[in-house]
Amino acid sequence: MPHILTSKHNNIKTPSKSKDGVLFNYIAKSTYGDKISVTCDGKDFFLTKLIKDDKHLIKIDSTTRVTPVETVKKALNSYGEICDGDLIFSNTSNDNNRLRPTKKYLKDIGYFVDEFQTTKEICVEVGFGSGRHLLYQAQQNPDIIYIGLEIHTPSIEQMLKQVKILDIKNVFAVNYDARLFLEFLASNSVSRIFVHFPVPWDKKPHRRVMSDEFIVECMRVLKVNGSLELRTDSPNYFEYNEELLTHFPTYRSAIVKNQDLAVSSKYEDRWKKQGKDIWDITIYSKDISPAIVIDKDFSFHLNCKIDIGKLQNNLEKKPIVKKGFFVHLEHIYITDDNICLLHLTMGSFNKPVSKYLVLKDDIVNYFQSNPIPTSPNQNAHKLIQELLNEAMG
Ligand SMILES: C[S@@+](CC[C@H](N)C(=O)[O-])C[C@H]1O[C@@H](n2cnc3c(N)ncnc32)[C@H](O)[C@@H]1O
C-alpha cells in the first residue's frame, strides 16, 4: 500500500492546493488519527495521518480507496512536499506510463444497478469457479448473455483470460455475492440459473447460497418455466436442499442422480474419480412475477439541527443487529470548522459496506457515493437516519 513516513509535523493549511493541482480540503481529527480530505485527478478521498514511533505515517484511508493507485501516490507526494516534516520513507514513485489491462467483460455491480439492459436471453451461473461450465455454455449459445457471479478474484481472472483466448463475447463476470446480486435483475428476465457444486458450508450453514430467500428471488427473476439448477456431490447439502423444497410444495421440481452433463467441471472430475454420487435438483418457475422497483434514495431527512456535541455523547457506538442487516457507527472525526465525519459499517452480514457520512451545514451525505441500493443497505440507511435523529433530537 503506498504511504509516506515523515518526521512529526504540524497540520498543513487547509484548504490549499499543491503545485500538481492536488486539493487538500480539510482535516478532520480524532483520537484514532486524522482524516485529510483530498481531491486529486477529479477524485475525492481521504488520507489517514497516524503517529507511528514518534513519526507521522500518511496513507490512503482504506474505506475511500480510489483507482488507479497513481492518483493516491500523486496525492501522497504532494502532501510530502507541502508539509513541514522531513520525508523519511516513501514507496510512491509514480509510473504513469504503465498500461492497464482493459477488462471489458468484468462488470461492476453499478453497471447492473444503472445500465444493464438487453433484449437477449439471459442465463446466470453462481460461483463459476474455473469457469469451465460457464465458458462451455457461452460458446455453445452465442446469442445468450451469460452472467457469471463469483466472489473469488483469482477465479474471475482465470476465467477472463479464457474469455479472451476463446474470443467469447457473451459473458459478463461480476465479483459480487450471488445472494445479493439477483435484486438487480428484472423480474421474469432469466432463463436458467446454474448453481453447480456450491460450497456446502456444513459448519457455517448461514453462508450457503441456497436458502428460502434465494429460491424465492430466483423464482422472481426467472421467466415462466425458467429453471434454477443445483448440482452437488455433498449428501448433506443435497438433503438440506430436499428439505428446502418442502417449503415450496407448489413448485415443480425434479431430482436426478448421477446424470452426465455435456461438460464436467474440475470439481466434478475429482468427485467422479472418487466414485461419489452427484445430485441435480431443478426447480422451475411457474408464475409471472411482479416487477420490483429498486429504492435508490439514500438522502437524509433530519428532524433537528446537527449538534456535534450531542452526536459525540449520545450516538450508539455498538453494532446494532436487525433481521437481515446491521449498522455499526464506529468513529467520529471533526474539523476545526465543525464538519463531522462519521465512519460506519452497514448493510448485509454477507457483504458489509464501509462508508463515511459527511455532516456539514445541517446536510448529511455519504462520502464519494451512496451505498449500492440492496434491501439490507436501504434498511440500514433508514436505521442510521433514526439513530442520528435520536442522538441529536
Ligand atoms: C466448490 S466451487 C465450484 C466451482 C464451479 N461451479 C465448479 O463446479 O467447478 C464453489 C464456488 O462458488 C463461489 N462462491 C461461494 N459463495 C458464493 C457466493 N455467495 N456468490 C458467488 N460465488 C460464490 C466460490 O468462490 C467458489 O469458486
The ligand as a Tripos MOL2 file, in Angstrom:
@<TRIPOS>MOLECULE
LIG
   27    29     1     0     0
SMALL
NO_CHARGES

@<TRIPOS>ATOM
      1 C1        -16.8100  -25.5140   -4.9460 C.3       1 LIG1
      2 S1        -16.6150  -24.2040   -6.0430 S.3       1 LIG1
      3 C2        -17.4110  -24.7840   -7.5350 C.3       1 LIG1
      4 C3        -16.9930  -24.0220   -8.7310 C.3       1 LIG1
      5 C4        -17.6630  -24.4070  -10.0480 C.3       1 LIG1
      6 N1        -19.0820  -24.1400  -10.0260 N.3       1 LIG1
      7 C5        -17.3920  -25.8520  -10.3910 C.2       1 LIG1
      8 O1        -18.3440  -26.6210  -10.4950 O.co2     1 LIG1
      9 O2        -16.2280  -26.1970  -10.5620 O.co2     1 LIG1
     10 C6        -17.7740  -23.0030   -5.4400 C.3       1 LIG1
     11 C7        -17.5280  -21.5960   -5.9770 C.3       1 LIG1
     12 O3        -18.5710  -20.7340   -5.5430 O.3       1 LIG1
     13 C8        -18.0110  -19.4780   -5.1850 C.3       1 LIG1
     14 N2        -18.9460  -18.8640   -4.2420 N.ar      1 LIG1
     15 C9        -19.1660  -19.2090   -2.9520 C.ar      1 LIG1
     16 N3        -20.1180  -18.4370   -2.4040 N.ar      1 LIG1
     17 C10       -20.5170  -17.5780   -3.3720 C.ar      1 LIG1
     18 C11       -21.4650  -16.5110   -3.3990 C.ar      1 LIG1
     19 N4        -22.1960  -16.2110   -2.3230 N.pl3     1 LIG1
     20 N5        -21.6190  -15.8110   -4.5560 N.ar      1 LIG1
     21 C12       -20.8720  -16.1040   -5.6450 C.ar      1 LIG1
     22 N6        -19.9400  -17.0970   -5.6680 N.ar      1 LIG1
     23 C13       -19.7720  -17.8220   -4.5470 C.ar      1 LIG1
     24 C14       -16.6600  -19.8350   -4.5870 C.3       1 LIG1
     25 O4        -15.7570  -18.7510   -4.6330 O.3       1 LIG1
     26 C15       -16.2300  -20.9940   -5.4660 C.3       1 LIG1
     27 O5        -15.4730  -20.5780   -6.5760 O.3       1 LIG1
@<TRIPOS>BOND
     1     1     2 1
     2     2     3 1
     3     2    10 1
     4     3     4 1
     5     4     5 1
     6     5     6 1
     7     5     7 1
     8     7     8 2
     9     7     9 1
    10    10    11 1
    11    11    12 1
    12    11    26 1
    13    12    13 1
    14    13    14 1
    15    13    24 1
    16    14    15 ar
    17    14    23 ar
    18    15    16 ar
    19    16    17 ar
    20    17    18 ar
    21    17    23 ar
    22    18    19 1
    23    18    20 ar
    24    20    21 ar
    25    21    22 ar
    26    22    23 ar
    27    24    25 1
    28    24    26 1
    29    26    27 1
@<TRIPOS>SUBSTRUCTURE
     1 LIG1         1 GROUP 0 **** ****
